[in-house]
Amino acid sequence: MHKISIIIPNYNKGEFLHETLDSVLRNTYTNWEICLIDDGSTDNSWEIIETYSQRDDRIRAVRQTNLGGGAARNKGIEMASGEYLIFLDSDDLLDINCLSRRIENAQKDGDGDGWVFPLLPFEGAFDAHQWKNPWIPPKGNFLEKLVQHEITWTSMSPMWRTSFLKENVRWNSNYPRLQDIEFHTHILLKGAKIYTYPMAIPDCYYRLDENKLVLGNRFNYLKKWVDACALYITEFSPLLPPPLDRKIFKTSLACLEVVGHYYRSKKISKGQFISLFRGLVEPVQYRWFRFVFQCYFIILITIPYHIPGTARFFKNCIR
């Protein structure tokens, strides 16, 4: 049997850890290890982790000072001893057949470096079955979709060949958001061969919880996104071939769309909206693109309701 390393970073998710770990323990495929990195939690997480690791020696746990999720995942990559690797956040869940199905497809498409599967988001308690529309990976054009912020998959959706990650890529903890986007962009630029299975049954479950993103302050949440967009464009625009080196600015336009939504719903002030817009437009070096951003900003700040198709129109102006 092929061994799978499941990397779980954790910071103050004691409320959900039982569910997450139990979802792995229930899997029909049993040749796995959990590399669980507690990133300086101040809740009861470590007590829960110790209980599970003492019960099952496949669960390997370490503690570190609070360095962020990226650093915790990098530690997990170092710890991993399996042939394959999965990232699982400490409040998300695996289906009971997740690991067996992923191994089956990885063996069928044995020349791959990554295999990506559908994901099912949910709200509230998992047992309440408040499902949202599944997130389906595309069949191709992965890099183009990723740099345009047409999100192709989350960190939990793929299974990776461990040796490929160890040799080629690490998470960048300097990103306040978009860490998974940055990570996957590097993977694609390294030439990873990736298979996707858009017709498969979702095999993992993503917990939708705005509070874990906003953390009580929507402006700070949005500021992190704006700062991450600037980092992403600065890092990758010089590395991408035409026309992707220009289409990457759609990432910032997508952020502007969300910022405008929060302004219209009166969850940030006008001054905060203007400040965030300036942060988004600053890295945009093309005059025409700056004009596109300015026009979209004017519509967002002057028209108090959503006009269907507006965002799509302005994104189509970025070519």
C-alpha positions in Angstrom: 0.0 0.0 0.0 1.2 3.5 -0.8 1.6 5.8 2.1 -0.1 9.2 2.2 1.2 12.1 4.4 -1.7 14.4 5.6 -0.3 17.8 6.7 -2.6 19.6 9.2 -1.6 23.0 10.4 -3.5 24.2 13.4 -4.0 27.5 15.2 -6.8 27.7 17.9 -9.1 25.3 16.1 -9.7 23.1 19.1 -13.5 23.5 18.5 -13.2 21.6 15.2 -10.1 19.3 15.7 -12.1 16.3 16.9 -14.2 16.3 13.7 -11.2 16.8 11.4 -9.0 14.1 12.9 -12.0 11.7 13.2 -12.7 12.1 9.5 -9.1 10.9 8.7 -9.4 8.0 11.2 -12.7 6.8 9.6 -11.1 6.5 6.1 -11.3 3.1 4.5 -7.6 3.5 3.4 -5.4 3.1 6.4 -1.8 3.6 5.2 -1.4 7.2 6.1 0.4 9.5 8.6 -0.8 12.8 10.0 1.9 15.5 10.3 0.1 17.9 12.7 1.8 21.2 13.3 0.3 23.3 16.1 1.2 26.9 15.3 1.3 28.4 18.8 -2.3 27.8 19.8 -3.6 29.4 23.0 -6.8 27.3 23.3 -7.2 23.6 24.2 -5.8 22.4 20.8 -2.6 20.8 22.2 -4.5 18.8 24.8 -6.7 17.4 22.0 -3.7 16.7 19.8 -1.8 14.9 22.5 -4.8 12.7 23.2 -5.1 11.6 19.6 -1.3 11.2 19.0 -1.1 8.9 22.1 -4.0 6.9 20.9 -2.7 6.4 17.3 1.1 6.4 16.4 0.3 7.4 12.8 -0.4 10.9 14.2 2.9 12.8 14.5 2.5 16.2 16.2 4.9 19.1 16.9 4.5 22.5 18.4 6.0 25.8 17.2 5.7 29.4 18.0 3.1 31.3 15.9 4.7 31.6 12.5 1.7 31.3 10.3 0.0 28.6 8.3 2.6 28.7 5.5 5.4 28.0 7.9 3.4 25.2 9.5 2.8 23.6 6.2 6.4 23.9 5.2 7.3 22.0 8.5 4.8 19.4 7.5 6.5 19.0 4.1 9.8 18.4 5.9 8.2 15.8 8.2 6.3 13.9 5.4 7.5 10.4 4.7 4.7 9.3 2.5 4.9 8.8 -1.3 1.9 11.2 -1.6 0.8 14.3 0.3 -2.4 16.1 1.1 -2.9 19.4 2.9 -5.9 19.4 5.3 -6.9 22.5 7.4 -7.8 21.7 11.0 -11.5 22.7 10.5 -12.1 20.8 7.3 -13.0 17.2 6.7 -12.3 14.2 4.4 -14.9 11.8 3.1 -14.6 8.3 4.3 -13.5 7.1 0.8 -11.3 10.1 0.0 -7.9 8.5 0.4 -8.8 5.3 -1.4 -10.2 7.1 -4.4 -7.2 9.5 -4.6 -4.8 6.6 -4.5 -6.8 4.7 -7.1 -6.6 7.7 -9.5 -2.9 8.4 -8.8 -2.1 4.9 -9.7 -4.2 5.0 -12.9 -2.6 8.3 -14.0 0.8 7.3 -12.6 2.9 9.9 -14.4 1.3 12.8 -12.6 2.7 15.2 -10.0 -0.7 16.2 -8.7 -4.3 14.9 -8.8 -7.1 17.3 -8.1 -10.6 16.5 -7.0 -14.0 18.3 -6.4 -14.7 19.8 -3.0 -18.0 20.4 -1.3 -18.3 23.5 0.9 -20.7 23.6 3.8 -22.0 26.1 6.4 -22.8 25.6 10.1 -22.5 22.2 11.7 -21.4 19.4 9.4 -24.3 17.2 10.4 -26.8 19.9 9.4 -25.9 19.2 5.7 -26.0 22.9 4.7 -24.2 22.1 1.4 -23.2 24.8 -1.1 -22.4 24.2 -4.8 -19.3 22.0 -5.2 -16.1 23.5 -6.3 -15.1 21.7 -9.5 -11.5 21.7 -10.8 -11.2 22.6 -14.5 -10.1 20.3 -17.3 -7.2 22.5 -18.4 -5.7 26.0 -18.7 -4.8 25.8 -15.0 -2.2 28.6 -15.0 -4.4 31.0 -17.0 -7.4 30.5 -14.7 -5.3 30.8 -11.6 -3.6 34.1 -12.4 -7.0 35.6 -13.4 -8.4 34.6 -10.0 -10.8 32.0 -11.5 -10.0 29.8 -8.5 -9.2 26.3 -9.7 -8.8 24.5 -6.4 -8.1 25.0 -2.7 -5.1 23.6 -0.8 -7.3 20.6 0.2 -8.4 19.6 -3.3 -5.2 18.1 -4.6 -3.0 15.1 -3.7 0.7 15.7 -4.6 3.6 13.5 -5.2 5.7 14.3 -2.1 9.0 14.2 -3.9 7.9 16.9 -6.4 7.0 19.3 -3.6 10.1 18.6 -1.6 12.3 19.3 -4.6 10.5 22.3 -6.1 8.2 24.5 -3.9 7.4 25.8 -0.4 4.7 28.0 1.0 5.4 31.7 1.3 4.5 33.0 4.7 5.1 36.6 3.7 1.7 36.6 2.0 -1.1 37.8 4.3 -3.6 36.1 2.0 -3.5 34.2 -1.3 -0.9 31.8 0.0 -2.5 28.9 -1.8 -2.7 30.9 -5.0 1.0 31.7 -4.8 1.9 28.1 -3.9 -0.1 26.6 -6.8 1.2 29.2 -9.3 4.8 28.2 -8.4 3.8 24.5 -8.9 2.4 25.2 -12.3 5.5 27.3 -13.4 7.7 24.4 -12.3 5.9 22.3 -15.0 4.0 19.9 -12.7 1.9 17.4 -14.6 -1.6 17.6 -13.1 -4.7 15.5 -13.6 -8.1 16.8 -12.6 -11.3 14.8 -12.1 -14.2 17.3 -12.6 -16.8 14.5 -12.9 -15.8 12.8 -9.6 -17.9 12.8 -6.5 -16.6 15.5 -4.0 -14.3 13.8 -1.6 -13.6 16.5 1.0 -15.6 19.2 2.8 -14.6 22.9 3.3 -16.1 24.8 6.2 -17.4 28.2 5.1 -17.0 30.6 8.0 -16.6 34.3 7.3 -15.5 34.9 10.9 -12.3 32.8 10.4 -11.4 35.2 7.6 -12.6 38.5 8.9 -11.6 38.0 12.5 -13.9 40.8 13.6 -12.5 43.6 11.4 -13.5 43.6 7.7 -11.2 46.4 6.8 -8.1 44.5 8.1 -9.3 41.4 6.3 -9.6 43.4 3.0 -6.3 45.2 3.5 -4.6 41.8 3.8 -6.1 40.8 0.5 -5.1 44.1 -1.2 -1.5 43.7 0.1 -1.4 40.1 -1.1 -2.6 41.2 -4.6 0.3 43.6 -4.8 2.8 40.9 -3.7 1.3 38.4 -6.2 1.5 40.8 -9.2 5.0 42.0 -8.3 6.3 38.4 -7.9 4.7 36.8 -10.9 4.1 39.4 -13.6 7.8 39.3 -14.6 7.7 35.5 -14.7 4.6 34.9 -16.7 4.5 34.6 -20.5 2.3 37.0 -22.5 -0.6 37.5 -22.3 -0.7 36.0 -18.8 1.7 38.7 -17.5 -1.2 41.2 -18.2 -4.2 39.0 -17.3 -2.8 38.6 -13.8 -4.2 42.0 -13.0 -7.7 40.4 -13.0 -6.7 39.1 -9.6 -6.7 42.7 -8.3 -9.9 43.5 -10.2 -11.6 40.5 -8.5 -10.5 41.9 -5.1 -11.9 45.3 -6.1 -15.3 43.7 -6.8 -15.3 42.2 -3.2 -14.2 45.5 -1.7 -17.0 47.3 -3.5 -19.5 44.8 -2.2 -18.5 45.5 1.4 -18.7 49.2 0.8 -22.2 49.0 -0.7 -23.3 46.8 2.2 -22.0 49.6 4.6 -19.5 47.2 6.2 -16.5 49.5 5.4 -16.5 53.3 5.2 -16.0 55.4 2.1 -12.6 56.5 3.3 -11.6 52.8 3.8 -12.9 51.9 0.3 -10.8 54.7 -1.2 -7.8 53.6 0.7 -8.1 50.0 -0.4 -8.7 51.1 -4.0 -5.5 53.1 -4.0 -3.6 50.0 -2.7 -5.0 47.9 -5.5 -4.3 50.3 -8.4 -0.8 51.3 -7.2 1.0 48.2 -8.7 -0.9 48.5 -12.0 1.7 49.9 -14.5 -0.4 49.9 -17.7 -2.2 53.2 -18.3 -5.2 51.5 -20.0 -5.6 49.1 -17.0 -5.5 51.9 -14.5 -8.3 53.6 -16.5 -10.3 50.4 -16.3 -9.8 50.2 -12.6 -10.8 53.8 -12.2 -14.0 53.4 -14.2 -15.0 50.4 -12.2 -14.2 52.2 -8.9 -16.5 55.1 -9.9 -19.4 52.8 -10.6 -18.9 50.9 -7.3 -18.7 54.1 -5.3 -21.5 56.0 -6.9 -24.2 53.3 -7.7 -25.5 51.8 -4.5 -26.7 48.5 -6.0 -25.2 45.6 -7.9 -25.5 45.7 -11.7 -25.3 42.1 -13.1 -22.5 41.6 -15.5 -20.5 44.7 -14.5 -17.5 42.8 -13.1 -17.4 40.5 -16.1 -17.4 43.5 -18.4 -14.4 45.1 -16.7 -12.5 41.9 -16.4 -12.9 41.4 -20.2 -11.2 44.8 -20.6 -8.0 43.3 -19.1 -6.3 41.4 -22.0 
